[in-house]
Amino acid sequence: MLREDKRRELLDNFMRKHEYDESALLEILHKTQEIYGYLDNESLMYVAQSLNLPPSHVYGVATFYSFFKLKAAGEHVVTGCLGTACYVKGVEEIMQAVEREFNVKRGESTADGKLSLFVTRCIGACAMAPSVVIDGEVMGKATPELVINKLKLLLGGNKTETR
């Protein structure tokens, strides 16, 4: 992933701007994910070495925050909000429906790379619960049917295979 290319140069410049300070770890991980799309083992090791931090510390931070993705996301990304309001109003039913309909598990992508399914703790849209984010767009007052129909439109009506 961290080939000697423009992306690596961007990351190096960003770390240099922060003077390779370990207190900038979160910002550096955010920038790494912005540049590469996700944080794989190679990128986490590179950041750890660059900041002179133990790899376990960098990995621990990356896995603690749900914003960070350790795998490449699919072409379309669905994220269910598991905050209290969304949970109480039925987001779990929506997530289960997506899992069944598209044969994908939370935290994974389909084999064809068309769809990824994630969860997050809260998106701050409690008044619109249950909420699901599809390709960066919040769908409030979501139902299993609305979400499935939207995904079928995005995917061209095709079911996908698991990875």
C-alpha positions as CSV (number, residue, x, y, z in Angstrom):
1,M,0.0,0.0,0.0
2,L,2.7,2.5,0.9
3,R,4.5,2.5,-2.4
4,E,6.8,5.3,-3.2
5,D,4.2,7.5,-4.9
6,K,2.4,10.8,-4.6
7,R,0.2,9.5,-1.7
8,R,3.3,8.5,0.3
9,E,4.7,12.0,-0.3
10,L,1.5,13.5,0.9
11,L,1.6,11.5,4.1
12,D,5.2,12.2,4.7
13,N,4.6,15.9,4.3
14,F,1.7,15.8,6.7
15,M,3.7,14.0,9.4
16,R,6.6,16.4,8.9
17,K,4.1,19.3,9.3
18,H,3.2,17.8,12.7
19,E,6.9,17.3,13.4
20,Y,6.4,13.5,13.8
21,D,4.9,14.2,17.2
22,E,3.1,11.2,18.7
23,S,0.5,13.6,20.1
24,A,-0.7,14.0,16.4
25,L,-1.4,10.3,16.0
26,L,-5.1,10.7,15.6
27,E,-4.7,13.4,13.0
28,I,-2.1,11.4,11.2
29,L,-4.3,8.3,11.1
30,H,-7.2,10.4,9.8
31,K,-4.9,11.7,7.0
32,T,-3.6,8.3,6.2
33,Q,-7.1,6.9,5.8
34,E,-8.1,10.0,3.8
35,I,-5.2,9.4,1.4
36,Y,-5.4,5.6,1.1
37,G,-9.1,5.0,1.9
38,Y,-8.4,2.7,4.8
39,L,-5.7,1.6,7.3
40,D,-4.0,-1.7,6.4
41,N,-1.2,-3.3,8.4
42,E,1.5,-1.8,6.2
43,S,0.2,1.8,6.7
44,L,-0.1,1.3,10.5
45,M,3.4,0.0,10.7
46,Y,4.7,2.9,8.6
47,V,3.0,5.4,10.9
48,A,4.3,3.6,14.0
49,Q,7.9,3.6,12.6
50,S,7.6,7.3,11.5
51,L,6.4,8.4,15.0
52,N,8.7,6.0,16.9
53,L,5.7,4.4,18.5
54,P,5.1,0.7,19.3
55,P,2.9,-0.9,16.5
56,S,0.6,-2.2,19.2
57,H,-0.2,1.4,20.3
58,V,-1.0,2.6,16.8
59,Y,-3.1,-0.5,16.1
60,G,-4.9,0.0,19.5
61,V,-5.8,3.5,18.6
62,A,-6.9,2.6,15.1
63,T,-9.2,-0.2,16.4
64,F,-10.6,1.8,19.3
65,Y,-12.3,4.4,17.1
66,S,-15.0,3.1,14.8
67,F,-14.3,5.8,12.2
68,F,-11.1,4.0,11.2
69,K,-11.5,1.2,8.6
70,L,-8.9,-1.6,8.5
71,K,-10.2,-3.0,5.2
72,A,-11.0,-1.4,1.9
73,A,-14.6,-0.5,1.7
74,G,-16.9,-1.6,-1.1
75,E,-18.1,0.6,-3.9
76,H,-21.2,1.4,-1.8
77,V,-21.1,1.8,1.9
78,V,-24.0,1.3,4.4
79,T,-23.5,2.3,8.0
80,G,-26.1,1.7,10.6
81,C,-26.3,4.0,13.6
82,L,-26.4,1.9,16.8
83,G,-27.1,4.9,19.1
84,T,-29.8,4.5,21.6
85,A,-32.6,6.3,19.7
86,C,-31.8,4.4,16.5
87,Y,-31.5,1.1,18.2
88,V,-34.8,1.6,20.1
89,K,-36.6,2.6,16.8
90,G,-35.5,-0.5,14.9
91,V,-32.1,-0.1,13.2
92,E,-31.2,-3.6,14.2
93,E,-34.1,-4.9,12.1
94,I,-32.7,-2.8,9.2
95,M,-29.2,-4.2,9.6
96,Q,-30.4,-7.8,9.7
97,A,-32.5,-7.2,6.6
98,V,-29.4,-5.9,4.7
99,E,-27.4,-8.8,5.9
100,R,-30.0,-11.3,4.7
101,E,-30.8,-9.6,1.4
102,F,-27.2,-9.0,0.3
103,N,-25.5,-11.9,2.1
104,V,-23.0,-9.6,3.9
105,K,-22.0,-9.4,7.5
106,R,-21.3,-6.3,9.5
107,G,-17.8,-5.1,9.1
108,E,-17.4,-6.9,5.8
109,S,-17.8,-6.4,2.1
110,T,-19.3,-8.5,-0.6
111,A,-17.0,-10.6,-2.7
112,D,-17.6,-8.4,-5.7
113,G,-16.6,-5.3,-3.7
114,K,-20.0,-3.7,-4.4
115,L,-21.3,-3.3,-0.9
116,S,-19.8,-2.9,2.6
117,L,-21.8,-2.9,5.8
118,F,-20.7,-1.1,8.9
119,V,-22.1,0.1,12.2
120,T,-21.2,3.1,14.3
121,R,-22.2,4.2,17.7
122,C,-24.0,7.5,16.9
123,I,-24.3,9.8,13.9
124,G,-26.1,12.6,15.8
125,A,-29.4,12.4,14.0
126,C,-31.5,11.1,16.8
127,A,-34.6,13.0,15.8
128,M,-34.6,11.1,12.5
129,A,-34.2,7.7,14.1
130,P,-33.7,5.0,12.9
131,S,-30.9,6.4,10.7
132,V,-28.7,4.7,8.2
133,V,-25.9,6.3,6.2
134,I,-25.7,5.2,2.6
135,D,-22.7,6.4,0.6
136,G,-22.3,9.4,3.0
137,E,-26.0,10.4,2.8
138,V,-28.1,10.1,6.0
139,M,-31.4,8.3,5.5
140,G,-33.6,9.2,8.4
141,K,-36.8,7.4,9.6
142,A,-35.4,4.4,7.6
143,T,-37.2,1.1,7.3
144,P,-35.8,-2.2,6.0
145,E,-37.8,-1.8,2.8
146,L,-36.6,1.7,2.1
147,V,-33.0,0.7,2.7
148,I,-33.2,-2.5,0.6
149,N,-34.9,-0.6,-2.3
150,K,-32.3,2.1,-2.2
151,L,-29.4,-0.4,-2.3
152,K,-31.0,-2.4,-5.1
153,L,-31.2,0.8,-7.1
154,L,-27.5,1.6,-6.4
155,L,-26.4,-1.9,-7.1
156,G,-28.4,-2.2,-10.3
157,G,-30.9,-4.7,-8.8
158,N,-28.3,-7.4,-8.5
159,K,-27.7,-9.4,-5.3
160,T,-24.0,-9.7,-4.4
161,E,-21.9,-12.6,-3.2
162,T,-20.0,-12.5,0.1
163,R,-16.3,-12.0,0.3
